[in-house]
Amino acid sequence: MQHYRPQALLVMRSDSYRLQFGPDQLRRLHELAELGDPVWSEDLDTPAARVRLAEAEVLLTSWGCPPLTAERLDAAPLLRAVLHCAGSVRPIVTDAVWHRGLLITSAAEANATPVAEYTLAAIIFAGKKAHLLAAESRIAPADWYAVGHRQDLSNYGRTIGIVGFSRIGRRVVDRLNDLDTAEVLVSDPYADPDAVAAAGGRLVELDELLQRSEILSLHLPGLPQTRHAIGARELALLPDGATVINTARGAVIDTLALERECASGRLNAILDVTDPEPLPPESPLTRLPNVMITPHIAGSLGTETRRMSSQALDELQRYARGEPPLDAVTREVLEVSA
C-alpha cells in the first residue's frame, strides 16, 4: 500500500487539463500526490509559478508544456521526475533534462491504441476500396449490382505490408490476425524476426514488401533519417491498385511522388498525416477521388486522452512506491522513436 505522496505539479494548457482529467483521473490524482492548482503553460515563467516549481518533486505534463530548459529546471531544485500525459516528449525535453538525470516517462503506449484502431479500420476500408467508392458515389451512386461482380473489393487473401514494427506497428500486426489476409509482411531494420513472427507477421526487406503489398501501412518515426523513406522509387515498386496508408508522420512520404502516383490512378491513399500539414488547398491530393485525407485524428482525441492520463498516473503510483517505470524515455530511445 502506498503511503508516500510526492509533491506534484501539473503543467499543461488549461484545455488539455479539462480534456484529460475526468472525475476518475482527478480522484486518483489526489489520492497519489500532494497537489495544488495546475500551472497553465503560458504562466510557467511567472513568479507565482516559480514558487510552485520550487516545491515540486514530480511534474505531470501534457500538450502545451513549454521546453524544460536549464533556466526552468533551475527553478525546480527538488524535481526528480517528469511524467508526460501525452505521446512524444520531444517538445519538452532538452539537454538540461538529461544533464539533471530526471526520470522521464511518456504515455505513448496508451496513445498507440487509437492509432492502431484507426489503422485497422483504414486497412479494412482499403480492402473494400470504400473511400474510393464513397467519392465516386457522390457523382454516380452505385448499388449492389454495380459492385457485386467485382473481385477487387475484398479483405480476404490480401497481402499487407507494415513498415515500422513500432509500438503502433506491432499492435496493427496483432489486430490483423482477425483478418484472413494472405500474409502480413513487416520491414524494420531494428525488429526481431521472432517477435514479428509471434505477432503474426513475417520480417522481410523493404523492396520485397513493397513489391508484394496490396495495402501499405506506414509506422515510421518522424526522424531526419526517415524523411522521404517512401519516395518515387519505393512507390513505383508497389503493385497497380495498391493503397498507401499513413498514420505516422507526413514527411516519411515524398508528397510530390505520391501526388504523381495517385493522380495517375495507379495508387490510392488514406492519409491521416501529410507534409505539409495541412496540405495547401491547391494540392492535387485534396481533390483526388482515390485519396482520403483526415485531419490527424488517429491519435488520442476526446475521452481517449484520459487513457494517457491514466497511464501517467500509473507511472506516478510506481514512482511513489519506489518501483521502476513502465515506459521510461531515455536519450537513446528518443533518438530512434517518434
FENDAVEN-V98853 format. One record per pair of residues at least 4 apart in sequence whose C-alpha atoms are under 8 Angstrom apart, sorted by the first residue. I is the first residue (numbers start at 1). J is the second residue. D is the distance in whole Angstrom. If there is no record, write none. Layout:
i: {I;I}
j: {J;J}
d: {D;D}
This chain:
i: {2;2;2;4;4;5;5;5;5;5;6;6;6;6;6;6;7;7;7;7;7;7;7;8;8;8;8;8;8;8;8;8;9;9;9;9;9;9;9;9;9;9;9;10;10;10;10;10;10;10;11;11;11;11;11;11;11;11;11;11;12;12;12;12;12;12;12;12;12;12;12;13;13;13;13;13;13;13;13;14;14;14;15;16;16;16;16;17;18;19;19;19;19;20;20;20;20;20;21;21;21;21;22;22;23;24;25;25;25;25;25;26;27;28;28;29;29;30;30;32;32;32;39;39;39;40;41;41;41;43;44;44;45;45;45;46;47;48;49;50;50;50;51;52;53;53;54;54;54;54;55;55;56;56;56;57;57;57;57;57;58;58;58;58;58;59;59;59;59;60;60;60;60;60;61;61;61;61;61;61;62;62;62;63;65;65;66;66;67;67;67;67;68;68;68;68;68;68;68;69;69;69;69;69;69;70;70;70;71;72;73;73;73;73;79;80;80;81;81;81;82;82;82;82;83;83;83;83;83;83;83;84;84;84;84;84;84;85;85;85;85;85;85;86;86;86;86;86;86;86;87;87;87;87;87;87;88;88;88;89;89;90;90;93;94;95;96;97;97;98;98;103;103;104;104;104;105;105;105;105;105;105;105;106;106;106;106;107;107;107;107;107;107;108;108;109;109;109;110;110;110;111;111;111;111;111;111;112;112;112;112;112;113;113;113;114;114;114;114;114;115;115;115;115;115;115;116;116;116;116;116;117;117;117;118;118;119;119;119;119;119;119;120;120;120;120;121;122;122;122;123;123;123;123;124;124;125;125;125;126;126;126;126;126;127;127;127;127;127;127;128;128;128;128;129;129;130;131;131;131;131;132;132;132;132;132;133;134;135;135;135;136;136;136;137;137;142;142;143;144;145;154;155;155;155;156;156;156;156;157;157;157;157;158;158;158;158;158;158;159;159;159;159;159;159;159;159;159;160;160;160;160;160;160;160;160;160;161;161;161;161;161;161;161;161;161;161;161;161;162;162;162;162;162;162;162;162;162;162;163;163;163;163;163;163;163;163;163;163;164;164;164;164;164;164;164;165;165;165;165;165;165;165;165;166;166;166;167;168;168;169;169;169;170;170;170;171;172;173;173;173;173;173;174;174;175;176;176;176;177;177;183;183;184;184;184;185;185;185;185;185;185;186;186;186;186;186;186;187;187;187;187;187;187;188;188;188;191;191;191;192;193;193;193;194;195;196;196;196;196;197;197;197;204;204;205;206;207;207;207;208;209;210;210;210;210;210;210;211;211;211;212;212;213;213;213;214;214;214;214;214;215;215;215;215;216;216;216;216;217;217;217;217;218;218;218;218;218;219;219;219;220;220;220;220;220;221;221;221;221;221;221;222;222;222;222;222;222;222;222;223;223;223;223;225;226;226;227;227;227;227;228;228;228;228;229;229;229;230;230;230;230;230;231;231;231;231;231;232;232;232;232;233;234;235;235;235;238;240;240;241;241;241;241;242;242;242;243;243;243;243;244;244;244;244;244;245;245;245;245;246;246;246;246;246;247;247;247;247;247;248;248;249;249;249;250;250;250;250;250;251;251;251;251;253;253;254;255;255;255;256;257;258;259;259;259;260;261;261;261;262;262;262;262;262;262;262;262;263;263;263;265;267;268;268;269;269;269;270;270;270;271;271;271;271;272;272;272;272;272;272;273;273;273;273;273;274;274;275;276;278;279;279;281;282;283;284;285;286;286;287;297;300;300;301;303;304;305;306;307;308;309;310;311;312;313;314;315;315;315;316;317;318;318;318;318;319;319;319;329;329;330;331;332;333;334}
j: {317;320;321;320;321;31;32;33;34;320;32;33;34;57;58;320;33;34;35;55;56;57;58;33;34;35;36;56;57;58;59;60;35;36;37;38;39;52;53;56;58;59;60;37;38;39;40;59;60;61;38;39;40;41;44;59;60;61;62;65;16;17;38;39;40;41;61;62;63;64;65;17;40;41;42;62;63;64;65;18;40;41;19;20;62;63;64;21;22;302;303;305;306;303;305;306;308;309;25;26;306;309;26;306;27;28;29;306;309;310;313;30;31;32;313;33;313;34;35;316;317;320;43;44;49;44;64;65;66;49;49;50;49;50;72;50;51;52;53;54;75;76;55;56;75;76;75;76;77;78;76;78;76;78;79;76;78;79;80;81;79;80;81;82;83;79;81;82;83;82;83;84;85;312;65;82;83;84;85;86;84;85;86;86;91;92;91;92;91;92;93;94;72;73;92;93;94;96;97;73;93;94;95;96;97;74;96;97;75;76;77;79;96;97;102;102;103;102;103;104;102;103;104;105;103;104;105;106;312;315;316;89;104;105;106;107;312;106;107;308;309;311;312;106;107;108;111;305;308;309;106;107;108;109;111;308;106;108;338;93;106;334;338;97;98;99;100;101;102;102;331;328;329;328;329;330;312;315;325;326;327;328;329;312;327;328;329;111;308;309;311;312;327;112;308;113;167;327;307;308;311;115;299;300;305;307;308;116;167;168;171;299;117;168;171;118;298;299;300;304;119;168;247;298;299;300;120;168;169;171;172;121;172;298;122;298;123;172;217;245;247;298;124;172;175;176;125;126;245;270;127;215;217;245;128;155;129;130;131;130;131;215;243;270;152;153;154;155;158;215;152;153;154;155;133;153;134;135;290;291;292;136;289;290;291;292;137;138;139;289;290;140;141;289;141;142;146;147;147;148;149;158;179;180;181;179;180;181;182;180;181;182;183;180;181;182;183;214;215;181;182;183;184;185;212;213;214;215;181;183;184;185;213;214;215;216;217;184;185;186;187;209;210;212;213;214;215;216;217;169;173;184;185;186;187;216;217;218;219;169;186;187;188;206;216;217;218;219;220;169;186;187;188;218;219;220;169;170;186;187;188;191;196;219;170;219;220;171;172;219;173;218;219;174;196;199;175;176;177;184;199;200;201;199;200;179;181;184;200;181;200;201;202;200;201;202;201;202;203;204;209;213;196;201;202;203;204;209;191;203;204;205;206;209;203;205;206;195;196;203;196;197;202;203;198;199;200;201;202;203;201;202;203;208;209;209;210;211;234;237;212;213;216;234;235;237;238;239;237;238;239;238;239;238;239;242;238;239;241;242;243;242;243;244;245;242;243;244;245;244;245;246;247;244;245;246;247;248;246;247;248;226;248;249;252;338;226;248;249;336;337;338;226;227;248;249;251;252;337;338;227;336;337;338;229;251;252;251;252;253;254;251;252;253;254;252;253;254;234;235;252;253;254;235;253;254;257;258;236;254;257;258;237;238;257;258;261;242;266;267;265;266;267;268;266;267;268;267;268;269;270;267;268;269;270;271;269;270;271;272;250;270;271;272;273;271;272;273;296;298;252;273;273;274;275;273;274;275;276;277;255;274;275;276;258;275;258;259;274;275;260;261;262;263;284;285;264;265;266;267;266;267;268;269;285;288;290;291;284;285;288;290;290;290;291;290;291;292;291;292;293;291;292;293;294;293;294;295;296;297;298;277;293;294;295;296;278;279;279;280;295;283;286;286;286;287;288;291;291;293;291;301;304;305;305;307;308;309;310;311;312;313;314;315;316;317;318;319;325;326;320;321;322;323;324;325;323;324;325;333;334;334;335;336;337;338}
d: {8;7;6;6;7;8;6;4;6;6;8;5;6;6;7;7;6;5;6;7;5;5;6;6;6;6;8;5;6;5;6;7;6;7;8;6;7;8;7;6;6;5;6;8;5;6;8;6;5;6;6;5;6;6;8;7;6;5;7;6;6;7;8;7;5;5;6;5;6;5;5;6;5;5;8;8;6;5;7;6;6;8;6;6;7;6;8;6;7;7;7;7;8;7;5;5;8;6;5;6;6;7;6;7;6;6;6;7;7;6;8;6;6;6;8;6;7;7;7;7;6;8;6;6;7;7;6;5;6;7;5;7;6;7;8;6;6;7;6;6;6;8;7;7;6;5;6;5;6;7;7;7;7;6;6;8;5;4;5;7;6;6;5;6;7;8;6;5;6;6;5;6;7;8;6;7;6;5;6;8;6;5;5;7;8;7;7;6;6;4;6;7;6;6;5;6;6;7;7;6;8;6;8;6;8;6;5;8;7;7;7;8;8;8;8;5;6;5;4;6;7;6;5;7;8;6;5;6;6;7;7;7;7;6;5;6;6;7;6;5;5;7;5;6;5;6;7;8;6;7;6;5;4;8;6;8;7;6;6;6;7;8;8;6;7;6;6;6;6;6;7;7;8;6;5;7;8;8;7;8;6;4;5;7;6;7;7;6;5;7;6;6;7;6;8;7;7;8;6;5;7;7;6;6;8;8;6;6;7;5;8;7;6;7;8;6;6;6;6;8;6;7;7;5;5;8;6;6;7;6;5;6;8;8;6;6;6;7;8;8;7;8;6;6;7;7;6;6;7;7;6;7;8;8;6;6;6;5;7;6;7;7;6;8;8;6;5;5;8;8;7;4;5;7;6;6;6;6;7;7;6;6;6;5;7;8;6;7;8;5;7;6;7;7;4;6;6;7;7;5;7;8;7;7;7;7;5;6;7;6;5;4;8;8;5;5;7;7;8;6;5;5;6;7;7;5;6;7;7;7;5;6;5;6;5;6;8;6;5;6;8;6;7;8;5;8;6;5;6;7;8;7;6;5;6;6;5;6;7;8;6;5;6;8;8;6;5;6;7;6;7;6;5;7;5;5;5;5;7;7;6;6;8;7;6;7;7;6;6;7;6;8;6;6;8;7;6;6;7;7;6;6;6;5;6;8;8;8;8;8;7;7;8;7;5;6;6;5;6;7;6;8;7;6;6;5;6;7;8;6;5;6;5;7;8;8;8;7;7;8;6;6;7;6;6;6;6;5;6;6;5;6;8;7;6;6;6;6;7;7;6;6;8;7;8;6;5;8;5;5;6;7;7;7;7;7;7;7;7;5;6;6;5;6;7;7;6;5;6;6;5;6;8;8;6;5;7;6;7;7;5;7;6;7;7;8;7;7;7;7;5;4;6;7;7;6;7;7;8;6;6;7;8;7;8;8;6;5;5;7;8;6;5;5;5;5;6;8;5;7;6;5;6;6;6;5;6;8;6;7;5;7;7;7;8;7;8;6;5;6;8;5;5;7;8;5;6;6;4;5;7;7;6;5;6;8;6;5;6;8;7;7;5;6;6;7;5;6;8;7;8;7;6;7;8;5;4;4;7;7;8;7;5;8;7;8;6;6;8;6;6;6;6;6;7;6;6;7;6;6;6;5;6;7;8;8;7;7;7;8;7;7;8;5;6;7;5;6;6;5;6;8;6;5;6;6;5;6;5;7;7;7;8;8;7;5;7;7;7;8;7;6;8;7;8;8;6;6;7;7;8;7;5;5;6;8;8;7;6;6;6;6;6;6;6;6;6;6;6;7;6;6;6;5;7;6;6;7;7;6;7;6;6;7;6;7}
